């Protein structure tokens, strides 16, 4: 049974300012909580219905505190429209400074991605394609936003997400790094090759890549739609997470062996 103060505390974590104040983030759902408990993240509290706690078994020992809650309590503390049966509060890790690429690797860069669903899906897709680092502008949605966490389906535990001033970061890049921007007026990706030392930049959902960052782009590519392939007009643009997924598939399968 949760006390009134505990309920108020957990409900307050629906707001980013209180998450930052307490230095924590919230994870919901059996799959993601199980992955969290299996990670090296510090789990400060685990809140679940009795059958969920029983199903977790010894994994609950990873949490500093464990609370059996009622369905009505879960309705109050959950951040989801349809509350689940388990919730965890974990310590927000220190993100650290974004590292510059070393050696052969593909990195993703996000410039002011605002939608939590897009952000989470992009991180989940990066995980699928083996991309381990995502560099974001400070205006990109917080990786520890509950909706982002939910959309990653646990991939936030495997993909490192950093926040930094992108123009300043890019100014420090080695000349051998290809900074590739997704652009409607870019070269057809199907006719392009990518080196194994590249950063793919995805811009804001409506405004695209910011002018300051765009000026530093070294190569622009586009995703051909039906208009290019069959002479049939299509939609004006793609959703940011869909575009990112297509470009990640192209990039991870198209590294040039000569670079």
N, C-alpha and C positions, 0 to 999 in steps of 0.2 A: 504494500500500500504506500503510495507516494504522499508525502506531506504537501501542504499548500505551497510552501516555499520552493519545493522541488518542482512542482508543476509550473509555477511562475518562471522559474529559471529555465526549464526546458522549452517552455512556450516562447520566452524572450529570444531564444537562439534562432528563431525564424528570421530575425533581423541581423544583418551583417555587423552592425555596430556593436551588438552584444556578443556576437561570436568573436570579434576582434578584441573586445574588452576582456573576455575570459580566455582568449587564446585557444579556442576550440572550433571544431566543425562537427556537423551531424551527418550520420550515415543511416539510411533506412533500407529495409528489405533483407530477406534471409541470405540471398546469394552474396550481396555486397558486404553485409556484416560478417559473414563467414570468411570472406577474403580479407577483410580488415583484421579480424582476429588472427589470421594466419600470417599477417605481415609484421613488420617491425615497428609499426605505428603504436603510440601509447594510447590505449583505450581507457579513458577515465571512468566511463559508466556504460553499463549495458542494461537496457530496459526491454522486457519482453513478456509475452503471455507465458503461462506456465508450460504449455506443451512445446513452445519454441525453445525455452531454456533446457527442457529435457532432451530435445533433439540435438542441441549443441553439445551436450555432454561435457567432457573435460575442457573443451575450447573456451568455456566461460571463464576459466581460470586466468586467461590472458587479460581480462578486464579488472581494473582496480576495485570496482564496486559493481555488484549485480543486483538488479531489482526486478522482482516479479510484479507485473502491473496488470490491471484489469483492462478489458476492451474499452471501457469508457475513459479510462486514463489515457490509453493510447490515442483515442480520438482527439483528446485535448492537446497532447504533446507532439503529435505527428505534424510534419510539415507538408504532407501529401494530401491531395484532394480526397483520395481514397486511402485512409490510413492502413498501414501494414500491421504486422504482429511483432515487429522487433525494431529497435532503434538503438544506436550507439553514439556516444559522444567521445570524440578523440581529440588529443592535443594537436593543435595546428603546428605542423613542422616548419622550421625555418627554411625558406626557399633558397636563399643564397644568391650569389651573383651569377648571371647567365654566362656560361663558358663559351669561348670561341671554338668553332669546329676544329678538330684535330684529326688529320688523316681522312680516310675515305668514309664518309658518312652522309646521310641525307637528314636534313633538319627541316622542320616546319616552322614558319613564322606567321603569327596572326596579328593583324593590324586592326584593332578596335572591333573585334567580334563581340556583339552585344547580347545576342540571344543565348540563354543558358542551354537550351536544347541543341543548338548548333555547336556550341563549345564542347559539350559533353560528347556529342556524336563524332566530332573531329578527333578528340583525344582517343576515343574508343577505336576509331578507324586507324589512327596512327599506331596504336598498339597492335592491331591486326597485321599491319604491314611492317612491323618491326622497327618503327621509328621511335626512338627513345627520348628525344628532346624536342620540346615545343617552346619557342621564344615568343613572348607576347608583349604587346604595348601595354602600358599601365591602364589604358582605357578599356582593355579587353576584360570581359566578365571574369570574376574570381573563380578559380578552379575549385575552391571549396564552397561555392554556392550550392545549397542543397539540391537544386534542380540540375546543376552541372554534374554533381556527384552521381545522381540518379541516372543521368543519361550516359555516363561513362561505363556503367555496369561493372565497376571495379577497375577499369583501366587506369584511373588516376593513381593507382598504387604502383603501376609499372612504368608510366610515362612521366618524365620529369618536365614540369611546366615552370617556366621562369617569366618574370616581368621586368622589363627594362625599357629605356628610351631607345626605340628602334633605329632612328637615324644615327645616333651616337654609336650604337652597337655595330651597325653596318659599316660605318666609317673606319672601324678597326679591322675589318675583315681582310684576309689575305687576297691579293689579286687573283689567285687561282680558284677562289670560291665563286661559283656561279650563283648570283642572286637572281632568282627567277620569279617574275611577277605574273600572276594570273590576270589576263587582260583581254577584253573583247576584241581589241585590235592587234593582238599578238600573233605570232606565227602558229600555224596549225600544229598542235602537239604530235599528231600522227606523222608529221613530216620532220620532227625535231628529235634530237638526241639529247641526253642529259648526262653530265659527267658524274662521277661518284663523289664529288665534292661540291654539293649543291644545297642551297636553301630555297625552298618554295614559299612564296609570300602570298597569303590570302587576305584580301582586304575586307573592309566593313561591308555588311550586308547590303546597304543602300548606297554608300558613298565610295566604295572601293578602297584602293590603296591611297593613303594620304599623300598630298603633293610633295611633302618633305622626303618621305620614304621613296616615292615613285621616282624622284630624281636620281636615286642611287641604284635603281634596278638595272641590271646588266643584260637581261634577256627577258623578253615578254612572250608568253605563249597563250594560246586560246584553246578552248575545247570545241571541236567542230560539232555542230548540231545537225539536224535534218536538212537545214538550208544548204550546208556545205556538202553533205553526203548524198542527198537525193534531189536537190533543187527545190525542196519544199520548205516554206517558211515555218519557223518554230517560235518558241517562247523567246522573250528578249534576253533572259539571263537564267542562270541556275542558282538554286539555293546554295549558300556558302558552304555548308557541310557536304552537299552533294558534289560540288565542284572540287572541294578539297579531297574527297574520296577518290574521284576519278583521276586527279593529278597524282595522288599518292600511288595509285595502282600503276599509272604510266611511268612514274619515276622509279619505283622499286623494281619494275620489270624492264626498264629501258636504260639502265646504266651502260654507258659506253665502255667497252673493255679497253679502249685505247686511251682512256683518260685516268 
